[in-house]
């Protein structure tokens, strides 16, 4: 009987154009367009949802159908979760709705980031990935009240390195939906594309990204901005002229020639403005040299040039944004390999500033190439220096993947970095630069400095920073150790697992078919039973309560009637949820699969519907029998005027009797 109601409702809806026809649209199949909309949690109302402005407008066009589907398709969407609906709009065959958490949460001091922005990035990323998995190739995205954050979430979440695979993920293009803040959207796209460039360089295998190919790639990316950017690729002979003995001591073990990449971005109207100097560690593969690393996870050392990737991608982004500032970027690029020419533990080399360095561990090579780059950078009289490096495993031990460690001699520069980190979600944490650590690197047996601390296993990140400070005279300098945030497992929801990342988040964190409440899945949030199984279980619970001796022999007939009605209502609620699932399944098939496949699946679906109808009829018959038994018991204790009104079964029986059979026919 319940299925008869479903059939009649579906047929009526099609006739009145309240939902789309079930026939497959070849136009939809070729365009594969999708839409991502956001919903906030309603304040003070458990399970309540508040649609964004764009989502509310879309819902209004559908006469409230989106709101209705959200109510009946599962529990309220939580932050970062998503749900997809099929065939509810002619222009968007697939519509993903994502949970944004609470509205206007703002900056959280305890977490050191803007929670609202992070929630938007996470939610939009989840929605876009869900549609990408459905092979949707064009997605329009709700601004979710912050177009820039929405763009960042979309572009970062869709990035996937599969350039060397024969089978690739669907390429998705995105655009803003339902908002006039196109400037914010474009800015967010450029921020995310800058980070994705760095991720691309870090993820690529080392034989594809050598020092030379790295420099050539950046030169190509900066070619469109030639009027504001100059690129210099310095050779080994130039490094020898500059007396960069520390840098050359690292590169000599490899057959790949080193490159010193020097970038100048002149964006300020005042050409004499002192530049900001960015320096990035560029070890395109780090084997450890003679102090060879363990083989396990050594492949990840293709990303040991993450600092250089971050610096160069930042300058590409600055040029795209036309920032009114002068920036110089330096990236010493080389491999650290063992060979007969490689530096040996105990060797002494001389840096550009004349200081001698005892190299006791060739795997502490990043600080050596940065030392010469920092010395050279001072010749430009920069107003501030920021160097970025995947420098020490000790930083990963200290902070994990939660934040970048910052060592700085400038409170002003620390304040600027901290403000930027709150906005971008790329959290930073200030680390100490005590003389305690300086003494550990200046106490060397053979030279002015030692490239590892006196107590090598203690405070490794701090002694590395103290070593770099020996090559800095500028009053505003910061060293960012990004070793802990160079890769992502599941800590950042809007970045895919396993991806290398330059500094965690935007330059300048998903639900899906396996999530509870996803309408395209027959699996419930609790357990592994299907909705049909849960329907049967709810009936059995109702049946057990009816045959209980407490109910049959009880004297409180009002309590008996209330208990029976509650059991029946529970059964009917599950039946309605099952109806919703089958309707969504039918709509999904009409959009996703060709007609010949749909016909086969409809036949299978009809069998499931018939099974459910038979099950409902069987259960209604039994419930009717036991309700009659209950009424007989009740008559013995009540006067005729006290008999309870007919329960919901009487209404259902009457409705069923008035509905003629209407078999579901495939299109």
N, C-alpha and C positions, 0 to 999 in steps of 0.2 A: 504493500500500500504506500509506503514511504517513497518507493521508486516511482510509483505513479504520480505522486505529487511533484517529484523532481522532473519527470518527463514533461508534465504539463507546464511547469514553470519555465523550463528551457524553451519549449516551443512558443510559449507566449512571449518570452523575452526576445526571441528571434523575430517574431512577427511585429513587435512594437519597436524594434531596433534598439533595445536596451543593452544588447550585447552583440558582438560580431557573429556573423555566420560561421559555421564550422568548416566551410569549404576552404581548401588551401589556396592561398593567394600567391601566384608565381612572382608577382611584384615584390611581395614581402620577402619571399625566399631569396630573391636576388639582391635586394637592398640591405637586408639584415640590419635595420635600424633599431636602436634601443634608447631608453631614457632612464636616467638616474634621478630620483626624487628623495628628499629628506624629510624626516619627521623627528620632532623633539619630544622628550618626555614631558608630560603636562605636570606642572608644579602642583603638589598637594593632592594629586589624584593617582592612586595606585593603578598602574596599567593603562593610564590615559595617555593619549598622543595628541600632539599639536603639529599640524602640517605647516611646512614652510610656506612662504608666500607663493612660490612657483607651484608647489604641490597642491595648495589650496585652489589655485586657479585651474589647474589640470583637473582636480576633483570636481570643480563646479561645471566644467565642460562635460563631464560624464554624469552629471546629475547625482553626485554623491556616491557613485559606484566604487571609487577607490577606497573611500572611508569604510564602506560596507565590507569590502573584501578584506581590509585590514582587520576588521573586528572578528570576522568568522574564520580567518585562515590560520589562526594560531595565537599564541600569547603575544602581548605587546612587544614591539621591537625594542631591544636593548641597544645600548651604545655599541656601534661597530658591527651590528648584525644586519643582515639583508634578507629580502624576500622578493621573489620575482612573480609577476603576473603576466599572463599571455593573452593576446587578442582582445584587449579591452579598449584599444584605440587604433584607428585605421592607419595612422602615421607611425605608430610605435608598437610593433608586434610584441616586443618584450619591454616591460617596465619593471625596473628594480627599485624597490623602496628601501632606504637605509636608515638605521637609527643613529641619531646625532647626540644622544644624551640630553642633559639639561641645557636649556637655552641660556646664553650669555653667562656661562660659568666664569669666563675671564681668566686672569692670571692666578695661578696657584703658587703661593710662596713656598709651600712645603715641597712641591714638585719642580719648582724653578722653570715653569713653562706656562704658556697660554693654553689652558685646557680646552677652550672652545675651538681654537685653531687645530689642535691635535685631534679632537673628536671629528672635525669635518674632514681632515685628511684621511683619517682611518676609515670613516664611513664611505666616503666617495670612492676610495680605493677598493673597498670590498664590493661595492656595486658594479664598478667598471670591470673588475676581474670576473665577477659572476657572469656578466654579459659576454665577456671575451671567451669564457669557457663554453658559452652557447653559440660561439662563432658569429657573434654580432660584430660587424665591421665598422659601424659608425654609431657613436654614442653622444647624446646631448646630456649635459650635466647641469643640475640645479645648483645655483650659487650657494645655497644653504646659508645665506646671509653674509658670506665671506667668499667672494669669487676667487680671490688669490689663493686661499687655502684649498678651495675645491679644485682648482687647476693643478696645484701641487700634488694633491692626493691622487688625482686621475693620472697624471703623467708619470709620477713615481711608481704608482701601483701597477701600471701596465707594462713597465719596463721589464724585459726578460732577455737575457743574453742567449740567443740561439743561432747566431750568425753561421756557426760551423755545423749545424744540424741540417739533415735533409728534410725532416719534418718540423715545421715551425708553427708557433702559435699564431692565431689569427691576428693580423695587423689591424689595430683599432685607431680610428681617428676620433677626436673629441672636439666638442664645441660647447659654448655656454648656452643654457636654455633659460628663458624666462627672466632675464635680468638685463639691466642697462649698464652694468659695471664691466664693460668689455675691457677697459684699461686694467682693472685688477686681475681679470682672467689672463690677459696676455702677459702681464708681469709674472704671474704664478707659473705660466707655461715656460717662460724663459728661465726662471729660477730652477725649475725641475729639469729642464733640458740641460742646464749647466751641470747639475749633479749627475744626470744620466750619462753625460759625456765622460765624467770621471769614473763612473761605475763601469762603463764600457771598456775604458783603458785598463782598469784594474782587473776585470774579469777575463779579459782575453789572455790566451796562453802566451808564455814568454817568447816562444819562437815566432809569434806573430807581432809582438810588441817589443822590439829591441830598442835600444837608445835612439837609433837612427829613425826607425819607423814612428816612434813616439813623437819625436821632434817634427817629422814630416806631417803627421796627423794634426798636430796643433797649428802648424803653419797653414794647412788647408782650411781649418776651421776659422782662422783669423783673416783669411784672404778677403772676405767681403768687407772688412773694416780697415782696409789698407791705408785709408787717409788718416786714421787715428792711431794705428798700431804699426810698430816695426818689430821684425823678428830677426834675431841673430842666432845662428847655429854655430857655436864655437867648436873648433876641432881640437885634437890632442896637442897639436903644436902650439896653439894659442894658450892652452892651459900650462904648458911648459914655460912659455914666456911669462905668464903670470905667477910662476913659481908655486903652483897649487900642488905641492908634494903630498899632502894628505889625501886629496881627491885621487890623484894618480896612483897612489899606493893601493887603493881599492880596485881600480879598473884594470890593473896590469895582469891579473890572473885570467882575464877573459879574452877570447878571440874577437868579440864584438868591440868596435872602437867606442870610446866614451864621447858624449856630446854635452856641452854646456849650453843649455838653452836660455836665451836672454830675451825677454819680452818687454816692450815699452808701450804702454797705453797712455795717450795724451788726450784726456777728456776735459781737462780744465781750460776755461777761456784764458787763464793766466798761465802762460807757458813756463813761467819762473816758479810756479808753485812747487814746494818741496813734495816729492812723491812718497806714496806709501810703498814700502818694500815688502814683497812676499817671497819667501824662499821655501822650496819644497824638496824633500828627499826623493831622489829618483832612481832607486835601485830596481831595475826592471826584472831582475831575478836574483834572489839572495840564497845561495847554497850554504852560506856561512864561511866560505873560503876554506883555508886550511883547518880552521876550527869548525869542522863540518857539522851541519845541523843533523838531527835524527831524520831518517827518511819519512817517518810518519808525518803527514800533512805538509811536507816540504813543497808540494805543488801550490799551496796557498801563497807561497812567497813570490809568485808572479805579481802579487798586489803590493809588494813592498815599495813600490813607487807611488803609493797613495797620496803622499804629501805633494809630490810634483803634479799628479793628476788633479788634485784639489786646487792648487795654485793656478795652473794653466786654465782649468775650466772656469775658475772665478774671473780670470781676465777676459775670457771669451764672453762670459755673461755680462761683465761690466761694459764691454764694447757693444753688445747687443742692446743693452739698456741705455747706452749713451750717458753713463754716469759722469757728472762734471768733476772729475778728480783725476790726478795723475797717478799711475800705478806702474811699478816695475816688478816683473816676475822673474825669478831665477830658479832654474831646475837643473842641477848637476845630475846627469843621466849616465848610468853604467851598470854592468853586472858584477856581482861578487862571486867569483868562481875559483876553485882550486886548480893549480897547475904548477909547472916548474918555475914559472915567473911570478907566482903569487907571493904576496907579503906573508912572512912567517911570524908566528908568535914570538915576541921579543924583539922584533925589528924596530928601529927608530926612524921616524920620518919627520920632515919639516913642513909646517903649514905656511900659508901665504904671509902671515904676520910675523914669521920668524921663530915662532915657538916650536920646540921639538916635542914629539909625542912618542911614547913607548907603546907599541901595539901588542898588548898581551893577549888580546882575543880578537881574531880577525872577523868574528861574527858581530862585533860592536863597530860596524863599518859606517853606519848612517851618520854618526856624529863626526866622522872624519870628513866626509864629503860636504856636510853642512858647514864645518869649520871654515873651509876655504871659501865657500859661497857667501857666508856672512862677512868675512873679511873684505871680499870684493864688493859686496853690496854697500858697505860703508862709504865707498868712494862717491856715491850719488847723494850723500848728505840727506838721507830720508828723514821725514818727520816722525816715522814710526816703522818698526820692523816686526813682522810676524813670520815665524818659520813653522812649518807644518811637517810632521813626520810620523810614520809608523815606527817609532824609535825603539821602544822597549817592551818586552813581555811583562816586565814588572808593572807597567801601567795597567795592563789587562788584569793582573792579580790585584792591584790596588783598587781600581774603580769598576772593573768589569766592562760591560757594554753600556752602562748607564750614562756616562759622561766622558768628555774629553778632559784630560788633565792639562791645566794651564800653569806654566811657570813664567812669572813676569817680574820685572824690576820697576813697573809703573802702575800705580793705583789708577791713574786716568785710563790707561789702555785696558786694564782689567775691567773697569766699569763699562767701557764701550763693548767689549767682548761679551760681558754678562748680559747687557741689554739686548744685544743681537741674538743671543742664545735663547732668551725667553720667547722672543717673537718667532724664531724659526723652529723651536723645539729641539735644537741641537745643543743639549745642555753641556755646560762647562763647570769645572770645579778647580778652585785655585789650590795649587800645591806649593810646598815650601822651597825657598832658595837659601837655606841657611848656610853660613860659613862652615858648619859642621860637615856638609857634603863637599864643599870646595876643597877642604883639607884632604879629603880622601882621594881626589884626583890629582892634586898637586904633589902628593907624597909619592914620587916615582924614583925608582932606583937608577935609571939610565937617562932620563930626559926631564924636560920641564913638566910634562903632564903624562898621565897614564890614561889609556882609553877606557879602562874600567876602574871602578872604585876599589879602594884598598880592601874593603870587605864586599866582594863582588855580589854576594847573595842578599845584601841588606840595602834597601833603599835604592834599587837599581835605576828607577825612573828619575829619582832626585839627583843621583850622581851624574847621570847623563846630561841633565839640564845644567848642572854646575859646570860640567866640561864645556858645554856650548857657551856659557856665560864668559868664559875666558877669551872668547873671540868677539865679544860685543862691547862697544863703548857708547852706543847710543843710549839716551836716557829713557826711551820708550821702546821696549823690546818685549816680545812674548814668544814663548816656545809652546806649541800645541802638540802634545803627544797623543796621536789618534790610534795607537795600536789596539786599544780595547774596543773601539767602535769601527774597526776596519771591515768587519763582516757582520752579517745579520742571520741569526737563527730564527727566532720568533719574537725578539724583543721589540722591534719596530713593526707594527702591524701593516703599515702601508708600503713596506719594502718586502720583496719576496725572500723566502728563506734561502740561505746559502749565498746570497749575492754579496759581492764585495761592495763596500760603500765608503766614500772618501772621508766623511766626517759625520755620518749618521743621518742627516736630515737635509732639508733644502739649503742650497748655497745662499748665503747672505745673512705601522703600526697595522678576521673576516668571516662573515657568515656565508653560507652557500647551501648546496643541496643536502649536506650532512647536518645542517644546523636545525635545532628544534623549531617547529613551526613553519618550515619551508614547505609551501603548498605543492611543490612538484614531487614531494617524497611521501610515500605511504608510511614512513616510520614515525612513530610518535616521539615526543620529547623524553619520555621515561620508558626504558626498556626497549625490546626489539620487536614487540608485537605490532602487527598492522592494525589499521583502524577497524577492519572487519573483525579481527580477533578481539579487539577491545570492545566492539559492539556486543559480541557474544559474551564476553566476560562481564559486561555491565548487566546483561540480562540475567546471567547466572547469579550475580550478586542480588539482583532484585528477586529472583525466584527463591533464593535461599532465605531471604528475609520474610517472604510470604509464608513459607512452610514452617517457619520457626514456631516452636511450641509457645514461646512467649507472646507471639502475635495472635496465635489461634486461641489460646486460653486467657489472653489478657482481658482485663476489665475496663481499661481506659480506651474506649472505642475511638475517641478523637485522636489519641496518639497513634492508634493503629492506622486510621485513615491518612494522617499526615505522613507517616512512614512510608506507606504504600505509594502515595503521590510523589514523594521525593525520589523513590526508586524508579518510578516510571519516568519522571522528568529527567533523571540522569540518563536513562536509556535513550530517550528521545534526543537529548543534547548530543550524545555520541553519534546517533543516527544522522543528525544534521551536519556534524563535522565530516562524516563519511560522504554525505552528499556533496559537500563542498570540494572534497578531494577529487571525487570522480568528475565533477564538472571542470575543475582546473586541469585534470589530466586530459580531458577531452579537448579543451582549448589548446593545451600545449601541443598535442599531436597535430592539430590543424595548422599550427604555425611552423613547426619544426621539420616535419617530414613530408616527402612527396606523396602524391595522391595514392599511388599503388601501395605504398607502405602503410598509409593511414587506413586503407580499406582492410588490410590484414589485422592491424592493431584494433580497429573498431570491432572486428569479429571477436577478438579476445576480450575486449572490454565488455561487449554484450554478455559474454558468459559470466564475467564477474558481476555485472549488474543483476543478472538473473539469479545468481547465487545469493546476492544480498537481498533481493526481493523475497526469495523463498525463506531466507533466514528471518526476515522481519515478519512475514506472515506467520511463520511457525511460532515466533515469540509472542506475537500479539494474541494468537489463539490460546497459548498457555496462560498469558497474563489475564485474558478475559475469564478463563476458567477459575483462576485463583481469586480474581476480584469477586466473582460470583460466590465463591466459597466464603470470602470475607464478608460479603453483604448478608449472606445467610446467617453467619455468626452474629453480625451486628443486629439483625432483626430480632434475635432472641433477647436482646438487652435494651431495645429501644421501642418507643412508640412510633407508629407510622409517620407522625408529623416531625419526628426527630431524625428521619433518615437523611444522610448526607446527599448533597447534590451530585449529579453524575460527574465522574472523574474525567481526565483527559482521554481515556480510552473510548468513552462514548462519543466524544467529538470526532476522534480519528475514524471510528467505525462509520459514522454518518458521512464524513467526508469521503471515505473510500467507496462507500456505496454510491455516491453521486458522481464519481469520476469514471467515465468510460475508459476502456483500455486504449492506450495510445502508444503502440510499439515504436521504439527508437529505430529509425532507418538511417543507414550510412548515406552520406552525400555522394 
